[in-house]
């Protein structure tokens, strides 16, 4: 953490979590724990990964944490409260989310308002429209190989040339760290009301190959800081 950024970081966490009090204790504590402990949310802001992206689509968005995170970041930056050394937060014109589980959708709407842009739907069949950035965190491994390819092809069709896909995956070649991430992932999914699900996982190299076949140029970025997991964020640009 950059020197002097502790207070702004805590303020950001508080501001992004607080709306979920309106959706109940579970929604609030889940949001706060996820935003605090998952390095992907911090990394997106600290590294400016969504800078200059005006239409963001979050697939498998859960209770809309990315929307809450970016809204809070904008408010705090405008108030002059911001971690030292971080670039300004992105200011998209729209942030839409698509989530399969209706309870998560309802929690998002109670917390963030009916206009939060979170809709219920299956990303395997739903239309993505036209966007310039797509975020998928820990979702595709719950689909079989054919469905993974189909979703990535749909994402590529929704993006312009140079459009961005941020795809967080678990590296199946990551040994015990990968097994640990799988175990925790299954516990979290059970907490959110999902039945036991089978997974179809790949190594980083295999994900890169699939992304290339679907029209992306991708490079991996480690995204496990502060955790025991083998998670990697694939930065994929539409070729």
C-alpha positions in Angstrom: 0.0 0.0 0.0 1.4 3.4 -0.9 2.6 5.5 2.1 -0.2 7.7 3.5 -3.0 5.8 1.7 -4.4 3.9 4.7 -7.1 6.5 5.6 -8.3 7.1 2.0 -8.3 3.3 1.4 -10.5 2.8 4.5 -12.8 5.6 3.4 -13.2 4.0 0.0 -14.0 0.7 1.6 -16.6 2.3 3.9 -18.2 4.3 1.1 -18.5 1.3 -1.2 -19.9 -1.1 1.5 -22.3 1.3 3.3 -25.1 1.1 0.7 -25.5 -2.6 1.3 -26.8 -1.9 4.8 -30.1 -1.2 3.0 -30.0 -4.8 1.6 -29.4 -6.5 5.0 -26.6 -7.8 7.2 -25.5 -10.6 4.8 -25.3 -8.2 1.8 -23.3 -5.7 3.8 -20.8 -8.1 5.4 -20.4 -10.0 2.1 -19.7 -6.7 0.2 -17.3 -5.4 2.8 -15.4 -8.7 3.1 -15.1 -9.1 -0.7 -14.1 -5.6 -1.4 -11.5 -5.6 1.4 -10.0 -9.1 0.7 -10.2 -9.4 -3.1 -7.2 -7.7 -4.7 -9.0 -7.4 -8.1 -11.1 -4.5 -6.9 -8.1 -2.6 -5.5 -6.0 -3.5 -8.5 -8.5 -2.2 -11.0 -8.2 1.3 -9.4 -4.6 1.3 -8.3 -3.4 0.3 -11.8 -5.9 2.3 -13.8 -7.1 -0.7 -15.7 -10.5 0.8 -16.6 -9.3 4.3 -17.4 -11.1 5.9 -20.4 -13.7 3.1 -20.7 -17.1 4.7 -21.1 -19.4 1.6 -21.2 -18.6 -1.2 -18.8 -20.3 -4.5 -18.6 -19.9 -6.7 -15.5 -20.8 -10.4 -16.3 -21.7 -12.5 -13.4 -21.8 -9.3 -11.3 -23.3 -10.8 -8.1 -24.8 -8.0 -6.0 -23.2 -5.3 -8.1 -20.0 -4.7 -6.2 -18.1 -3.2 -9.2 -20.8 -0.6 -9.6 -20.7 0.3 -5.9 -16.9 0.4 -6.0 -16.6 2.7 -9.0 -19.4 5.0 -7.7 -17.7 5.3 -4.3 -14.3 6.0 -6.0 -15.7 8.9 -8.0 -17.3 10.5 -4.9 -14.2 10.2 -2.8 -11.9 11.5 -5.5 -14.2 14.5 -6.0 -14.0 15.1 -2.3 -10.2 15.1 -2.4 -9.9 11.8 -0.5 -7.8 9.5 -2.6 -4.9 7.1 -2.1 -1.6 8.7 -2.8 -0.1 7.5 -6.1 -3.3 6.1 -7.6 -4.5 7.5 -10.9 -7.9 9.1 -10.9 -10.8 6.6 -11.0 -12.6 5.8 -14.3 -15.8 7.8 -15.0 -17.8 5.6 -17.3 -21.1 6.8 -18.7 -22.7 3.5 -17.9 -22.0 0.4 -15.7 -24.3 -2.5 -16.4 -24.3 -5.9 -14.7 -25.7 -9.3 -15.6 -26.3 -11.9 -12.9 -27.9 -15.3 -12.9 -29.1 -15.4 -9.3 -32.2 -13.4 -8.6 -31.5 -12.9 -4.9 -28.2 -11.2 -5.8 -30.0 -8.9 -8.3 -32.5 -7.9 -5.6 -29.7 -7.2 -3.1 -28.0 -5.0 -5.7 -31.2 -3.0 -6.4 -32.0 -2.5 -2.7 -28.5 -1.3 -2.1 -27.8 0.8 -5.2 -31.2 1.7 -6.4 -33.4 0.5 -9.3 -31.2 2.4 -11.7 -28.0 0.5 -10.8 -28.1 -1.4 -14.1 -28.0 -4.9 -12.7 -30.2 -7.3 -14.6 -31.1 -10.9 -14.1 -30.0 -13.2 -16.9 -27.8 -16.1 -18.1 -24.6 -14.8 -19.8 -24.6 -17.9 -21.9 -27.7 -16.7 -23.8 -28.2 -13.0 -23.0 -27.3 -10.2 -25.4 -24.4 -8.0 -24.4 -25.1 -5.0 -26.7 -22.1 -2.7 -27.5 -19.6 -1.8 -24.8 -15.9 -1.0 -24.6 -15.0 -2.9 -21.5 -16.2 -6.2 -20.0 -15.3 -7.6 -16.6 -15.7 -11.3 -15.7 -14.4 -12.3 -12.3 -14.4 -16.0 -11.3 -17.3 -17.0 -13.5 -16.3 -18.9 -16.7 -14.9 -21.9 -14.8 -18.5 -22.8 -13.9 -19.2 -23.5 -17.6 -18.1 -26.3 -19.8 -15.5 -25.7 -22.5 -18.1 -25.0 -25.3 -20.0 -22.5 -23.2 -16.7 -20.7 -22.3 -15.8 -20.3 -25.9 -19.3 -19.1 -26.8 -19.3 -16.5 -24.1 -15.9 -15.2 -25.1 -17.0 -15.0 -28.7 -20.0 -13.0 -27.7 -17.8 -10.7 -25.6 -15.6 -10.1 -28.6 -18.6 -9.3 -30.8 -19.7 -6.7 -28.2 -16.3 -4.9 -28.1 -14.8 -2.6 -30.7 -11.2 -3.1 -31.8 -9.0 -2.4 -28.8 -11.9 -3.0 -26.4 -10.9 -4.5 -23.1 -11.8 -7.7 -21.3 -10.7 -8.2 -17.7 -11.0 -11.9 -17.1 -10.0 -13.2 -13.6 -9.3 -16.9 -13.6 -7.7 -19.5 -11.4 -4.5 -21.0 -12.8 -5.2 -24.8 -12.9 -1.4 -25.3 -13.0 -1.1 -23.4 -9.7 -0.8 -26.5 -7.4 -2.0 -26.2 -3.8 -2.8 -22.5 -4.2 -5.2 -23.4 -7.0 -6.8 -26.2 -4.9 -7.2 -23.7 -2.0 -8.9 -21.2 -4.3 -11.3 -23.8 -5.6 -12.3 -24.8 -2.0 -13.0 -21.2 -1.0 -14.8 -20.5 -4.2 -17.2 -23.4 -3.6 -17.9 -22.2 -0.1 -18.7 -18.7 -1.2 -21.0 -20.0 -4.0 -22.9 -22.1 -1.4 -23.3 -19.0 0.8 -24.8 -17.1 -2.2 -27.4 -19.9 -2.8 -25.8 -21.8 -5.6 -26.1 -25.6 -5.6 -22.9 -27.6 -5.9 -21.5 -26.9 -9.3 -19.0 -28.7 -11.5 -16.0 -26.6 -12.8 -14.0 -26.6 -16.0 -10.7 -25.0 -15.3 -7.6 -24.3 -17.4 -4.0 -23.2 -16.9 -3.0 -19.6 -17.7 -1.4 -20.9 -21.0 -4.7 -22.6 -22.0 -6.7 -19.5 -21.2 -4.4 -17.4 -23.4 -4.8 -19.9 -26.2 -8.6 -19.8 -26.0 -8.6 -16.0 -25.8 -6.4 -15.9 -28.9 -8.8 -18.2 -30.8 -11.7 -15.9 -29.8 -10.0 -12.8 -31.2 -8.1 -11.4 -28.2 -4.5 -10.5 -27.5 -4.1 -11.4 -23.8 -1.4 -11.2 -21.1 -1.6 -12.4 -17.6 -1.3 -10.2 -14.5 -0.9 -11.9 -11.1 -3.9 -11.0 -8.9 -3.5 -13.0 -5.7 -1.7 -10.4 -3.6 -2.5 -10.9 0.1 -4.3 -14.2 -0.5 -3.1 -17.9 -0.8 -4.8 -18.3 -4.1 -3.5 -18.9 -7.7 -5.7 -16.2 -9.3 -4.6 -14.3 -12.4 -6.2 -11.4 -14.2 -6.1 -11.8 -18.0 -5.9 -8.4 -19.7 -7.3 -9.1 -23.1 -7.7 -6.6 -25.9 -9.9 -7.2 -28.9 -7.6 -7.7 -31.8 
